[in-house]
Amino acid sequence: MKSKKNLTRFTYESAAFEGWRLCISRAGSTFTRYFPDKKFGGGKKSLAAAEKALADAKAILDGAKRVDGKLTATTVRKVEKMLADAV
């Protein structure tokens, strides 16, 4: 499996973590979430969960209002909560 835009595959032989990392930046704010294979039941399932979370985050961020070029605190909290609850 290859990495995609905003999604990076982590596979280390010497480390315990294998899975996908979602990282998206908008208007000076960066959002990151890890989707481990162990929790989601394999590489394809963790990728599917990461892609869904990425689509949801983009939907929120693309329609968000900005104040002085930055995202509002409400928008930042909404995306962080959505990523924390992503399954």
C-alpha positions in Angstrom: 0.0 0.0 0.0 1.4 3.4 -1.0 0.9 6.7 0.8 -1.6 9.1 -0.5 -2.0 12.9 -0.1 -2.6 13.7 3.6 -2.3 9.9 4.4 1.1 8.3 5.2 1.7 4.6 5.7 3.9 3.7 8.6 5.4 0.2 8.6 8.4 -0.4 10.8 10.0 -3.8 11.4 11.6 -2.7 14.6 8.7 -0.7 16.0 5.3 -1.7 17.4 3.3 0.8 15.3 1.9 -0.2 11.9 -0.8 1.8 10.3 -1.8 5.1 8.7 -1.3 8.7 9.8 -3.7 11.4 8.7 -2.2 14.9 8.7 -4.0 17.8 7.2 -3.1 21.5 7.5 -5.4 24.5 6.8 -5.0 28.2 7.6 -2.2 27.7 10.1 -3.8 24.7 12.0 -2.5 21.2 11.7 -4.6 18.1 12.5 -3.1 14.7 13.0 -4.5 11.3 13.9 -3.1 7.8 13.7 -5.1 4.8 12.5 -3.3 1.6 13.8 -3.8 -1.7 12.0 -4.2 -3.5 15.3 -7.2 -1.3 16.4 -9.0 -1.4 13.0 -8.3 -5.0 12.0 -5.7 -4.7 9.2 -4.2 -2.3 6.7 -7.2 -2.0 4.4 -9.7 -1.3 7.2 -7.4 1.3 8.9 -7.0 2.9 5.5 -10.7 3.0 5.0 -11.2 4.6 8.4 -8.5 7.2 7.7 -10.0 8.0 4.3 -13.4 8.5 5.8 -12.0 10.8 8.5 -10.0 12.7 5.9 -13.2 13.3 3.8 -15.1 14.4 6.9 -12.3 16.8 8.0 -12.0 18.3 4.5 -15.8 18.9 4.4 -15.7 20.8 7.7 -12.5 22.7 6.9 -13.4 23.7 3.3 -16.7 25.3 4.4 -15.3 26.9 7.6 -15.2 30.7 8.2 -11.9 32.3 8.8 -11.0 35.3 11.0 -7.9 37.2 9.9 -6.9 34.2 7.8 -7.1 31.7 10.6 -9.7 29.1 11.4 -12.1 29.9 14.3 -11.6 28.2 17.6 -15.0 26.5 17.1 -13.9 25.0 13.8 -10.6 23.7 15.3 -12.5 22.1 18.2 -15.1 20.5 15.9 -12.4 18.9 13.7 -10.4 17.7 16.7 -13.5 16.1 18.2 -14.4 14.5 14.9 -11.0 13.0 14.6 -10.9 11.8 18.2 -14.3 10.1 17.7 -13.4 8.6 14.2 -13.9 4.9 14.1 
